[in-house]
């Protein structure tokens, strides 16, 4: 199976045997990070997986759009944004980075809205890096889809644009496709937790644009305290049920489709 968005370093706090679980389920995944310690963990995992012939772990890095607010209130301290942006540039220039993300905009609450200007500046630098090095982009967007469409022309130039936990409507997704963006829509626990618009989009968007994710450990299925790769079969079955009777309408077919999409979006090889 494939997981288009997860946080392997964070998952370790909840599941010390996380990598063993990934290998058990044979999951190829895009692992996200936002500081050097996290990225080096991903890099180590990726190298070990490659040497062992295990499913690949794609290395992603970005300064998360929630970081500016966390600095002010509880978080990593002054300099985290500038240090993160310097690291982004160094990783991309050194050929160590495979995907830029997750980046984007988070306007979910007042604390995040107060940092909108900083988020704008951070996103511009991430997009510039992705364009310069021809890297795919993973987007985190909450209550901010209106901020994405002005960048359609730039997004069209990228190898792929992946929306983590697709936050938009069916019409917005179809509009991005019409605009020529090589866009992929990733779905996770929202399908199982009865998010109506996510279910509608998963059912109707083209199969060749779909990805599945856990966002492990941050988006648990209802009744769980964290998400992990063991959730993927549940998410896969829920997505296939929504598409029943059409392309990707069985779990086996959808697993094959989303694997192809994962390889296409991230340039990964199995």
Buried (B, 14 or more C-beta within 10 A) or exposed (E): BBBBBBBBBBBBEBBEEBBEBBBEBEBBBBBBBBBBEBBEBBBEBBEEBEEEEBBBBBBBBBBBBBBBBBBEEEEBEEEBBEBBBEBBBEBBEEEBBBBBBBBBBBBBEEBBBEBBEBBEEBBEBBBEBBBEBEBBBBBBBBBBBEBBEEBBEBBBEBBBBBBBBBBBEBEBBBBBBEEEBBBBBBBBBBBBBEBEEBBEBBBEBEBEBBBBBBBBBBBBBEEEEBBBBBBBEBBBBBBBBBBEEEEBBBBEBBBEBBBEBBBBBBBBEE
